[in-house]
Amino acid sequence: MGRRKAMDEVPFSFHVRRAMHYTVKHYKEPLTLDKLTQYLGINKCYFCDLFKKETKKTYSQFLNEVRVENSKRLLLHTNLSILEIALSVGYNNQNYYNMSFKKLTGTTPLKYRNRA
């Protein structure tokens, strides 16, 4: 809920806010720019430029942040394997999940879990 409130308070444009809300709600699903921009009803290049300009990050970076943040709770509060967690937050490849997690947190999912 805190994430949603923070997104509403930041003065993002209508399309960027809708993209963020859609992503937070559907991060577990296979999300593509084509699917998202079709949902928004706007051009993919326009959306990418707009999102980067307003958030200072690419849509892929934002999606990875949402997925990694949601995976942290699963790492700490479940006994699911790293692969099961990766799949449950929308990654279809454990190696890409591990790489994204480490890039965003500075550690691997397993080390994050063991540190807690």
C-alpha positions as CSV (number, residue, x, y, z in Angstrom):
1,M,0.0,0.0,0.0
2,G,2.9,2.4,0.8
3,R,4.2,1.9,-2.7
4,R,0.9,2.9,-4.3
5,K,0.6,6.0,-2.1
6,A,4.1,7.1,-3.0
7,M,3.4,6.7,-6.7
8,D,0.2,8.8,-6.3
9,E,2.1,11.6,-4.6
10,V,4.8,12.0,-7.2
11,P,3.7,14.2,-10.1
12,F,4.0,11.6,-12.8
13,S,1.9,11.9,-16.0
14,F,-1.3,9.9,-16.4
15,H,0.3,7.2,-18.6
16,V,3.3,6.7,-16.3
17,R,1.1,6.4,-13.2
18,R,-1.1,3.9,-15.0
19,A,1.9,1.9,-16.1
20,M,3.3,1.8,-12.6
21,H,-0.1,0.8,-11.1
22,Y,-0.5,-1.9,-13.7
23,T,3.0,-3.2,-13.1
24,V,2.6,-3.4,-9.3
25,K,-0.7,-5.3,-9.8
26,H,0.6,-7.6,-12.6
27,Y,4.3,-8.0,-11.9
28,K,3.9,-11.8,-11.5
29,E,2.7,-12.1,-15.1
30,P,4.8,-12.0,-18.2
31,L,4.9,-8.3,-18.9
32,T,6.2,-6.9,-22.2
33,L,6.3,-3.4,-23.4
34,D,4.0,-4.4,-26.3
35,K,1.4,-5.7,-23.8
36,L,1.8,-2.6,-21.5
37,T,1.6,0.0,-24.3
38,Q,-1.4,-1.8,-25.8
39,Y,-3.1,-1.6,-22.4
40,L,-2.2,2.1,-22.2
41,G,-3.2,2.7,-25.8
42,I,0.0,4.6,-26.7
43,N,3.1,4.2,-28.9
44,K,5.9,2.1,-27.4
45,C,8.7,4.6,-28.3
46,Y,6.7,7.4,-26.9
47,F,6.0,5.5,-23.7
48,C,9.7,4.5,-23.2
49,D,10.8,8.1,-23.7
50,L,8.1,9.4,-21.3
51,F,8.8,6.8,-18.6
52,K,12.6,7.4,-18.7
53,K,12.2,11.2,-18.7
54,E,9.8,11.1,-15.7
55,T,11.3,8.3,-13.6
56,K,15.0,8.5,-14.6
57,K,14.9,4.8,-15.3
58,T,13.8,2.4,-18.0
59,Y,10.6,0.5,-17.7
60,S,12.6,-2.7,-17.4
61,Q,14.5,-1.3,-14.4
62,F,11.3,-0.4,-12.7
63,L,9.8,-3.8,-13.4
64,N,12.9,-5.5,-12.0
65,E,12.7,-3.3,-8.9
66,V,9.1,-4.2,-8.3
67,R,9.8,-7.9,-8.7
68,V,13.0,-7.9,-6.5
69,E,11.2,-6.0,-3.8
70,N,8.4,-8.5,-3.7
71,S,10.8,-11.4,-3.8
72,K,12.6,-10.2,-0.6
73,R,9.5,-10.9,1.5
74,L,9.3,-14.4,0.0
75,L,13.0,-15.0,0.7
76,L,12.5,-14.0,4.4
77,H,9.1,-15.5,5.2
78,T,8.8,-18.7,3.1
79,N,10.8,-21.8,2.5
80,L,10.3,-21.6,-1.2
81,S,13.4,-22.4,-3.3
82,I,15.1,-19.5,-5.1
83,L,13.8,-20.9,-8.4
84,E,10.2,-21.0,-7.0
85,I,10.6,-17.4,-5.8
86,A,12.0,-16.3,-9.1
87,L,9.1,-17.9,-11.0
88,S,6.5,-16.6,-8.5
89,V,7.5,-12.9,-9.0
90,G,7.5,-13.1,-12.8
91,Y,11.0,-14.2,-13.8
92,N,11.2,-17.2,-16.1
93,N,14.9,-17.6,-15.6
94,Q,16.6,-18.0,-12.2
95,N,19.9,-16.7,-13.5
96,Y,18.3,-13.5,-14.7
97,Y,16.6,-13.2,-11.3
98,N,19.9,-13.7,-9.4
99,M,21.6,-11.1,-11.6
100,S,18.8,-8.6,-11.2
101,F,18.6,-9.2,-7.4
102,K,22.4,-8.7,-7.0
103,K,22.4,-5.6,-9.2
104,L,19.7,-4.0,-7.1
105,T,20.7,-5.1,-3.6
106,G,24.4,-5.8,-3.9
107,T,24.0,-9.4,-2.7
108,T,22.5,-12.7,-4.0
109,P,19.1,-13.9,-3.0
110,L,20.6,-16.8,-1.1
111,K,22.9,-14.5,0.9
112,Y,20.0,-12.2,1.5
113,R,18.0,-15.0,2.9
114,N,20.8,-16.4,5.0
115,R,21.7,-13.0,6.5
116,A,18.2,-12.6,8.0
